[in-house]
Amino acid sequence: MTTEIETGAAAETARRRSRMNADHPHYKWIVLSNTTLGTLLATINASIVLISLPAIFRGIGLNPLAPANISYLLWMLMGYLVVTAVLVVPFGRLGDMFGRVRIYNVGFAVFTVAAIALSFDPFHLDGGAIWLIAWRVIQGIGGAMLMASSSAILTDAFPANQRGMALGVNMVAAVAGSFLGLLVGGVLSEWHWQAIFWVGVPIGLAGTVWSLRSLVEIGVRTPGRLDWAGTLTFGIGLTVLLIGITYGIQPYGGSTTGWTNPWVLGSIAAGLALLVVFCVVELRVAQPMVNVRLFRSAAFGMGNVAGLMSSMGRGGLQFMLIIWLQGIWLPLRGYDFEVTPLWAAFYMLPITVGFLLAGPIAGWLSDRYGARPLTVGGMLLMAGSFIALVMIPVDFDYWVFAVLIFLNGVGGGIFTAPNTAAIMSSVPPSERGAASGVRATFFNAGSSLSIGIFFSLMVVGLANTLPGALSSGLQEQGVSADVAQQVADLPPVGSLFAAFLGYNPIAELLEPYHALQQPGVNAEVLTGQTFFPHLIIEPFHSGLVVVFVAAAIMMVIGMIASMFNPGRYAEVVENP
């Protein structure tokens, strides 16, 4: 019975697609343009805040590094990512039930309303932070709707022999958006901190009107009831898991991280348990939110595993490069700490260029030669680039660095488009919305997980060497032994966040002790552009080795998973 239904849905979808192409020959290109705009807008806004956090907190009058404000910092950083990761699967299922275009259109509208609310903040201090976090969460709901539906709408609109190219362009926009957000945020926040939210208003309004007027439902709806048990166990489980991992960054007791905190460990355990319950529920209900049996398909199951590894590695790379450039390389070249966020975005452009160049070409090639050679090759190239980044000096020649991150971007572009096409082509038309949501969940969850995991790995790497270097370095510049030791005993995460946010790390560390005002203290040297970078070079390299070796291992796991991907995907759905 199921096979007959799926076959009928495939035939009806193909018939609607043929009729639409006959009546409106350019329709599929309109779909590609609009969904790419929606995806780009959603992913740009996922990262635009990262680079703009200093300007945002200055605008509302809060110090994000103050202990009382750390929660605001984490939720400003993670709120949007967590919401999009959790909600894409339920919205994907709702798209299958009520129409993918309808969910997509609502998502554009919700996203735009949130952008309008974020473009003015009537409060300051704590109230200002709460206003921004709340509307970022609502904006994440709209972003989840956009990301949950875009791949499914594209898969419906394009025939199998063009699907890799179309999904390649869309996924290039998704991944490139996460890097372009850094550049856009850096530029706009220099003008006005609220400008990072203003940019989404006209684009969101135009995109909403365009999608409402242009997009047509080609996919076949799957009537049914919402799987509340599956929705709740999945939503609560993933939320609790991601929050637990996020708060693992914060120190606990005498530990440099929060991984010994019972609440963190309990959250992770509870989240994983609920996700196991979710899988059991989905196997037993008549109309599951996600047909977990889809994971029996190598293209779907292993493709999502590989996608998760790629997303985690890419997220880790993004954060480490920001800290590397802002905390060490740029200050050593005379850039003030306050301007390093903007310039870091410019110096990271090669990775975006590599992705933009490779993604569409890889999608086109996968339509002709299959996904496996490209997904395996892309993962291998990324793994090699991570190892190469470990081998260059921390104070590198830029052209070497640029070549390596360019190759990493090329590897990501080669992998992403064929992998997405293989995943989406492996499922019946009736379940494309839910499948798109699952793929997007792995994509977004990887980005969220990377923050907690890679920050923690870097902190662990720093914890062994930074305290001694910090204590001796401060004392050499006149800071008392007592204060120097107290500062050295502080968790390294404080220095990392300061560098990440574009603050002067030493000034922030010493400010509570009023040490810079004490006689005999060489304040000019301590707060200059070279003291902190020279101090942290060796400890940072120790942490960098841990982080990038871990990322390389993830890429190898993704490469192995990609080997299980069938070579060709073109006929999987079209002729079930």
Secondary structure, 3 states (H helix, E strand, C coil): CHHHHHHHHHHHHHHHHHHHHHHCCCHHHHHHHHHHHHHHHHHHHHHHHHHHHHHHHHHHCCCCCCHHHHHHHHHHHHHHHHHHHHHHHHHHHHHHHHCHHHHHHHHHHHHHHHHHHHCCCCCCHHHHHHHHHHHHHHHHHHHHHHHHHHHHHHHHHCCHHHHHHHHHHHHHHHHHHHHHHHHHHHHHHHHCCCHHHHCHHHHHHHHHHHHHHHCCCCCCCCCCCCCHHHHHHHHHHHHHHHHHHHHCCCCECCECCCCCCHHHHHHHHHHHHHHHHHHHHHHHCCCCCCCHHHHHCHHHHHHHHHHHHHHHHHHHHHHHHHHHHHHHHHHHCCCCHHHHHHHHHHHCHHHHHHHHHHHHHHHHHHHHHCCHHHHHHHHHHHHHHHHHHHHCCCCCCHHHHHHHHHHHHHHHHHHHHHHHHHHHHCCCHHHHHHHHHHHHHHHHHHHHHHHHHHHHHHHHHHHCCHHHHHHHHHHHCCCCHHHHHHHHCCCCHHHHHHHHCCCCHHHHHHHHHCHHHCCCCCHHHHCCCCHHHHHHHHHHHHHHHHHHHHHHHHHHHHHHHHCCCCCCCCCCCCCC
